[in-house]
Amino acid sequence: MAEQLEASACFTKIREAAKGIDATVIPCPLLVGKLEMVPLAILDCDDFVAAVTGIRPRAIYLAEDEFEANEAVHAELLSDLGGDDEGEGGAGTLLDLPAVRQLIRRWQKHDNSVSGYTARFMVDGVLHFWGAD
């Protein structure tokens, strides 16, 4: 809980820094793809804010990720199982299992709450990134 409050406070600092330099703030989720082909600077909160005020990018991409129990539980189980969600002989998927449905129901009270933040901008071919779960 304390980490979430710290992440929220950092996200606010980044928004304020962007406003202070008149950068355009673009709400946009991070699309994971061929990031290994892009030079990446992963920064902590204070360094990201300092980079924003020092480099003065014209656009900053911000995203608040919302938690959704169904997706989160399914993704976590798939990662544990190596990505296989097919039941044998057409037995259905993981989401059809009673224990999985019960786990999802237990976590649904957190649906639509913020589960993570990302902020990024690109300057001179380098993607500058801050993120927190």
Rosetta constraint file for C-alpha pairs under 8 A:
AtomPair CA 1 CA 5 HARMONIC 6.42 0.50
AtomPair CA 2 CA 6 HARMONIC 6.17 0.50
AtomPair CA 3 CA 7 HARMONIC 6.08 0.50
AtomPair CA 4 CA 8 HARMONIC 6.11 0.50
AtomPair CA 4 CA 115 HARMONIC 7.99 0.50
AtomPair CA 4 CA 116 HARMONIC 7.97 0.50
AtomPair CA 4 CA 133 HARMONIC 7.21 0.50
AtomPair CA 5 CA 9 HARMONIC 6.15 0.50
AtomPair CA 6 CA 10 HARMONIC 6.21 0.50
AtomPair CA 7 CA 11 HARMONIC 6.14 0.50
AtomPair CA 7 CA 116 HARMONIC 7.96 0.50
AtomPair CA 7 CA 117 HARMONIC 7.17 0.50
AtomPair CA 7 CA 132 HARMONIC 6.02 0.50
AtomPair CA 7 CA 133 HARMONIC 7.73 0.50
AtomPair CA 8 CA 12 HARMONIC 6.33 0.50
AtomPair CA 8 CA 117 HARMONIC 7.78 0.50
AtomPair CA 9 CA 13 HARMONIC 6.34 0.50
AtomPair CA 10 CA 14 HARMONIC 6.24 0.50
AtomPair CA 10 CA 45 HARMONIC 6.00 0.50
AtomPair CA 11 CA 15 HARMONIC 6.30 0.50
AtomPair CA 11 CA 117 HARMONIC 7.17 0.50
AtomPair CA 11 CA 119 HARMONIC 7.81 0.50
AtomPair CA 12 CA 16 HARMONIC 6.20 0.50
AtomPair CA 13 CA 17 HARMONIC 6.11 0.50
AtomPair CA 13 CA 49 HARMONIC 7.05 0.50
AtomPair CA 14 CA 18 HARMONIC 6.14 0.50
AtomPair CA 14 CA 48 HARMONIC 7.67 0.50
AtomPair CA 14 CA 49 HARMONIC 5.67 0.50
AtomPair CA 14 CA 52 HARMONIC 7.83 0.50
AtomPair CA 14 CA 119 HARMONIC 7.88 0.50
AtomPair CA 15 CA 19 HARMONIC 6.19 0.50
AtomPair CA 15 CA 25 HARMONIC 7.73 0.50
AtomPair CA 16 CA 20 HARMONIC 6.07 0.50
AtomPair CA 17 CA 21 HARMONIC 6.53 0.50
AtomPair CA 17 CA 49 HARMONIC 6.42 0.50
AtomPair CA 17 CA 52 HARMONIC 6.63 0.50
AtomPair CA 17 CA 53 HARMONIC 6.29 0.50
AtomPair CA 18 CA 22 HARMONIC 6.08 0.50
AtomPair CA 18 CA 23 HARMONIC 5.09 0.50
AtomPair CA 18 CA 24 HARMONIC 7.32 0.50
AtomPair CA 18 CA 25 HARMONIC 7.05 0.50
AtomPair CA 18 CA 52 HARMONIC 6.86 0.50
AtomPair CA 18 CA 53 HARMONIC 7.63 0.50
AtomPair CA 18 CA 60 HARMONIC 7.23 0.50
AtomPair CA 19 CA 23 HARMONIC 6.14 0.50
AtomPair CA 19 CA 24 HARMONIC 7.97 0.50
AtomPair CA 20 CA 53 HARMONIC 7.92 0.50
AtomPair CA 21 CA 53 HARMONIC 6.76 0.50
AtomPair CA 21 CA 56 HARMONIC 6.32 0.50
AtomPair CA 22 CA 58 HARMONIC 7.61 0.50
AtomPair CA 23 CA 56 HARMONIC 7.39 0.50
AtomPair CA 23 CA 57 HARMONIC 6.45 0.50
AtomPair CA 23 CA 58 HARMONIC 4.72 0.50
AtomPair CA 23 CA 59 HARMONIC 5.23 0.50
AtomPair CA 23 CA 60 HARMONIC 6.71 0.50
AtomPair CA 24 CA 58 HARMONIC 6.07 0.50
AtomPair CA 24 CA 59 HARMONIC 4.61 0.50
AtomPair CA 24 CA 60 HARMONIC 6.24 0.50
AtomPair CA 25 CA 59 HARMONIC 5.88 0.50
AtomPair CA 25 CA 60 HARMONIC 5.02 0.50
AtomPair CA 25 CA 61 HARMONIC 5.94 0.50
AtomPair CA 25 CA 62 HARMONIC 6.85 0.50
AtomPair CA 26 CA 59 HARMONIC 6.97 0.50
AtomPair CA 26 CA 60 HARMONIC 6.08 0.50
AtomPair CA 26 CA 61 HARMONIC 4.75 0.50
AtomPair CA 26 CA 62 HARMONIC 6.10 0.50
AtomPair CA 27 CA 61 HARMONIC 5.78 0.50
AtomPair CA 27 CA 62 HARMONIC 4.91 0.50
AtomPair CA 27 CA 63 HARMONIC 5.49 0.50
AtomPair CA 28 CA 61 HARMONIC 5.80 0.50
AtomPair CA 28 CA 62 HARMONIC 5.82 0.50
AtomPair CA 28 CA 63 HARMONIC 5.39 0.50
AtomPair CA 29 CA 61 HARMONIC 7.95 0.50
AtomPair CA 29 CA 62 HARMONIC 7.17 0.50
AtomPair CA 29 CA 63 HARMONIC 5.11 0.50
AtomPair CA 29 CA 64 HARMONIC 7.62 0.50
AtomPair CA 29 CA 65 HARMONIC 7.54 0.50
AtomPair CA 29 CA 118 HARMONIC 7.81 0.50
AtomPair CA 30 CA 63 HARMONIC 7.31 0.50
AtomPair CA 30 CA 118 HARMONIC 7.35 0.50
AtomPair CA 34 CA 38 HARMONIC 7.55 0.50
AtomPair CA 35 CA 39 HARMONIC 7.97 0.50
AtomPair CA 35 CA 40 HARMONIC 7.89 0.50
AtomPair CA 38 CA 125 HARMONIC 7.35 0.50
AtomPair CA 38 CA 126 HARMONIC 6.72 0.50
AtomPair CA 38 CA 127 HARMONIC 6.90 0.50
AtomPair CA 39 CA 125 HARMONIC 6.98 0.50
AtomPair CA 39 CA 126 HARMONIC 4.98 0.50
AtomPair CA 39 CA 127 HARMONIC 6.23 0.50
AtomPair CA 40 CA 126 HARMONIC 5.69 0.50
AtomPair CA 40 CA 127 HARMONIC 4.85 0.50
AtomPair CA 40 CA 128 HARMONIC 6.07 0.50
AtomPair CA 40 CA 129 HARMONIC 7.25 0.50
AtomPair CA 41 CA 126 HARMONIC 6.91 0.50
AtomPair CA 41 CA 127 HARMONIC 6.09 0.50
AtomPair CA 41 CA 128 HARMONIC 4.76 0.50
AtomPair CA 41 CA 129 HARMONIC 6.05 0.50
AtomPair CA 42 CA 128 HARMONIC 6.12 0.50
AtomPair CA 42 CA 129 HARMONIC 4.87 0.50
AtomPair CA 42 CA 130 HARMONIC 5.97 0.50
AtomPair CA 43 CA 47 HARMONIC 5.74 0.50
AtomPair CA 43 CA 48 HARMONIC 5.48 0.50
AtomPair CA 43 CA 128 HARMONIC 7.09 0.50
AtomPair CA 43 CA 129 HARMONIC 5.98 0.50
AtomPair CA 43 CA 130 HARMONIC 5.39 0.50
AtomPair CA 44 CA 48 HARMONIC 6.05 0.50
AtomPair CA 44 CA 130 HARMONIC 6.14 0.50
AtomPair CA 45 CA 49 HARMONIC 6.25 0.50
AtomPair CA 45 CA 130 HARMONIC 6.60 0.50
AtomPair CA 46 CA 50 HARMONIC 6.14 0.50
AtomPair CA 47 CA 51 HARMONIC 6.00 0.50
AtomPair CA 48 CA 52 HARMONIC 6.18 0.50
AtomPair CA 48 CA 128 HARMONIC 7.61 0.50
AtomPair CA 48 CA 129 HARMONIC 7.44 0.50
AtomPair CA 48 CA 130 HARMONIC 6.57 0.50
AtomPair CA 49 CA 53 HARMONIC 6.32 0.50
AtomPair CA 50 CA 54 HARMONIC 5.87 0.50
AtomPair CA 51 CA 55 HARMONIC 5.50 0.50
AtomPair CA 51 CA 56 HARMONIC 7.51 0.50
AtomPair CA 52 CA 56 HARMONIC 5.26 0.50
AtomPair CA 52 CA 57 HARMONIC 6.45 0.50
AtomPair CA 57 CA 121 HARMONIC 6.88 0.50
AtomPair CA 57 CA 122 HARMONIC 7.50 0.50
AtomPair CA 57 CA 123 HARMONIC 6.81 0.50
AtomPair CA 59 CA 121 HARMONIC 6.50 0.50
AtomPair CA 60 CA 119 HARMONIC 6.95 0.50
AtomPair CA 60 CA 120 HARMONIC 5.82 0.50
AtomPair CA 60 CA 121 HARMONIC 4.91 0.50
AtomPair CA 61 CA 119 HARMONIC 5.61 0.50
AtomPair CA 61 CA 120 HARMONIC 5.24 0.50
AtomPair CA 61 CA 121 HARMONIC 6.13 0.50
AtomPair CA 62 CA 117 HARMONIC 7.54 0.50
AtomPair CA 62 CA 118 HARMONIC 5.75 0.50
AtomPair CA 62 CA 119 HARMONIC 4.50 0.50
AtomPair CA 62 CA 120 HARMONIC 6.65 0.50
AtomPair CA 63 CA 117 HARMONIC 5.69 0.50
AtomPair CA 63 CA 118 HARMONIC 5.25 0.50
AtomPair CA 63 CA 119 HARMONIC 6.54 0.50
AtomPair CA 64 CA 114 HARMONIC 6.24 0.50
AtomPair CA 64 CA 115 HARMONIC 7.48 0.50
AtomPair CA 64 CA 116 HARMONIC 5.89 0.50
AtomPair CA 64 CA 117 HARMONIC 4.65 0.50
AtomPair CA 64 CA 118 HARMONIC 6.69 0.50
AtomPair CA 65 CA 114 HARMONIC 5.63 0.50
AtomPair CA 65 CA 115 HARMONIC 5.55 0.50
AtomPair CA 65 CA 116 HARMONIC 5.00 0.50
AtomPair CA 65 CA 117 HARMONIC 6.01 0.50
AtomPair CA 66 CA 111 HARMONIC 7.35 0.50
AtomPair CA 66 CA 112 HARMONIC 5.12 0.50
AtomPair CA 66 CA 113 HARMONIC 5.49 0.50
AtomPair CA 66 CA 114 HARMONIC 4.55 0.50
AtomPair CA 66 CA 115 HARMONIC 5.43 0.50
AtomPair CA 66 CA 116 HARMONIC 7.20 0.50
AtomPair CA 67 CA 72 HARMONIC 7.17 0.50
AtomPair CA 67 CA 110 HARMONIC 6.74 0.50
AtomPair CA 67 CA 111 HARMONIC 5.26 0.50
AtomPair CA 67 CA 112 HARMONIC 5.34 0.50
AtomPair CA 67 CA 113 HARMONIC 5.59 0.50
AtomPair CA 67 CA 114 HARMONIC 6.01 0.50
AtomPair CA 67 CA 115 HARMONIC 5.22 0.50
AtomPair CA 68 CA 72 HARMONIC 6.04 0.50
AtomPair CA 68 CA 108 HARMONIC 7.13 0.50
AtomPair CA 68 CA 110 HARMONIC 7.41 0.50
AtomPair CA 68 CA 111 HARMONIC 4.73 0.50
AtomPair CA 68 CA 112 HARMONIC 6.23 0.50
AtomPair CA 69 CA 73 HARMONIC 5.88 0.50
AtomPair CA 69 CA 104 HARMONIC 5.52 0.50
AtomPair CA 69 CA 105 HARMONIC 7.71 0.50
AtomPair CA 69 CA 107 HARMONIC 5.58 0.50
AtomPair CA 69 CA 108 HARMONIC 5.24 0.50
AtomPair CA 69 CA 110 HARMONIC 7.31 0.50
AtomPair CA 69 CA 111 HARMONIC 6.05 0.50
AtomPair CA 70 CA 74 HARMONIC 6.11 0.50
AtomPair CA 70 CA 104 HARMONIC 5.78 0.50
AtomPair CA 70 CA 108 HARMONIC 7.76 0.50
AtomPair CA 71 CA 75 HARMONIC 5.95 0.50
AtomPair CA 72 CA 76 HARMONIC 6.11 0.50
AtomPair CA 73 CA 77 HARMONIC 6.13 0.50
AtomPair CA 73 CA 100 HARMONIC 7.85 0.50
AtomPair CA 73 CA 103 HARMONIC 7.70 0.50
AtomPair CA 73 CA 104 HARMONIC 6.50 0.50
AtomPair CA 74 CA 78 HARMONIC 6.09 0.50
AtomPair CA 74 CA 94 HARMONIC 7.31 0.50
AtomPair CA 74 CA 95 HARMONIC 7.02 0.50
AtomPair CA 75 CA 79 HARMONIC 6.14 0.50
AtomPair CA 76 CA 80 HARMONIC 6.31 0.50
AtomPair CA 77 CA 81 HARMONIC 6.17 0.50
AtomPair CA 77 CA 94 HARMONIC 7.99 0.50
AtomPair CA 78 CA 82 HARMONIC 5.95 0.50
AtomPair CA 78 CA 83 HARMONIC 4.51 0.50
AtomPair CA 78 CA 84 HARMONIC 6.23 0.50
AtomPair CA 78 CA 85 HARMONIC 6.60 0.50
AtomPair CA 79 CA 83 HARMONIC 5.59 0.50
AtomPair CA 85 CA 93 HARMONIC 5.47 0.50
AtomPair CA 85 CA 94 HARMONIC 6.06 0.50
AtomPair CA 86 CA 90 HARMONIC 7.34 0.50
AtomPair CA 86 CA 91 HARMONIC 7.56 0.50
AtomPair CA 86 CA 92 HARMONIC 6.49 0.50
AtomPair CA 86 CA 93 HARMONIC 5.51 0.50
AtomPair CA 86 CA 94 HARMONIC 7.74 0.50
AtomPair CA 87 CA 91 HARMONIC 4.47 0.50
AtomPair CA 87 CA 92 HARMONIC 5.03 0.50
AtomPair CA 87 CA 93 HARMONIC 5.60 0.50
AtomPair CA 87 CA 94 HARMONIC 7.65 0.50
AtomPair CA 88 CA 92 HARMONIC 7.87 0.50
AtomPair CA 92 CA 96 HARMONIC 6.23 0.50
AtomPair CA 93 CA 97 HARMONIC 7.40 0.50
AtomPair CA 94 CA 100 HARMONIC 6.81 0.50
AtomPair CA 95 CA 100 HARMONIC 5.95 0.50
AtomPair CA 95 CA 101 HARMONIC 6.22 0.50
AtomPair CA 96 CA 100 HARMONIC 7.32 0.50
AtomPair CA 96 CA 101 HARMONIC 6.98 0.50
AtomPair CA 97 CA 101 HARMONIC 6.30 0.50
AtomPair CA 98 CA 102 HARMONIC 6.12 0.50
AtomPair CA 99 CA 103 HARMONIC 6.22 0.50
AtomPair CA 100 CA 104 HARMONIC 6.20 0.50
AtomPair CA 101 CA 105 HARMONIC 6.22 0.50
AtomPair CA 102 CA 106 HARMONIC 6.28 0.50
AtomPair CA 103 CA 107 HARMONIC 6.53 0.50
AtomPair CA 104 CA 108 HARMONIC 6.05 0.50
AtomPair CA 105 CA 109 HARMONIC 7.72 0.50
AtomPair CA 107 CA 111 HARMONIC 7.41 0.50
AtomPair CA 115 CA 133 HARMONIC 5.82 0.50
AtomPair CA 116 CA 131 HARMONIC 7.34 0.50
AtomPair CA 116 CA 132 HARMONIC 5.46 0.50
AtomPair CA 116 CA 133 HARMONIC 4.02 0.50
AtomPair CA 117 CA 131 HARMONIC 5.47 0.50
AtomPair CA 117 CA 132 HARMONIC 5.31 0.50
AtomPair CA 117 CA 133 HARMONIC 6.43 0.50
AtomPair CA 118 CA 129 HARMONIC 7.31 0.50
AtomPair CA 118 CA 130 HARMONIC 5.71 0.50
AtomPair CA 118 CA 131 HARMONIC 4.23 0.50
AtomPair CA 118 CA 132 HARMONIC 6.59 0.50
AtomPair CA 119 CA 129 HARMONIC 5.87 0.50
AtomPair CA 119 CA 130 HARMONIC 5.24 0.50
AtomPair CA 119 CA 131 HARMONIC 6.31 0.50
AtomPair CA 120 CA 127 HARMONIC 6.80 0.50
AtomPair CA 120 CA 128 HARMONIC 5.32 0.50
AtomPair CA 120 CA 129 HARMONIC 4.46 0.50
AtomPair CA 120 CA 130 HARMONIC 6.36 0.50
AtomPair CA 121 CA 127 HARMONIC 5.87 0.50
AtomPair CA 121 CA 128 HARMONIC 5.35 0.50
AtomPair CA 121 CA 129 HARMONIC 6.92 0.50
AtomPair CA 122 CA 126 HARMONIC 5.48 0.50
AtomPair CA 122 CA 127 HARMONIC 4.40 0.50
AtomPair CA 122 CA 128 HARMONIC 5.93 0.50
AtomPair CA 123 CA 127 HARMONIC 6.74 0.50
AtomPair CA 123 CA 128 HARMONIC 7.77 0.50
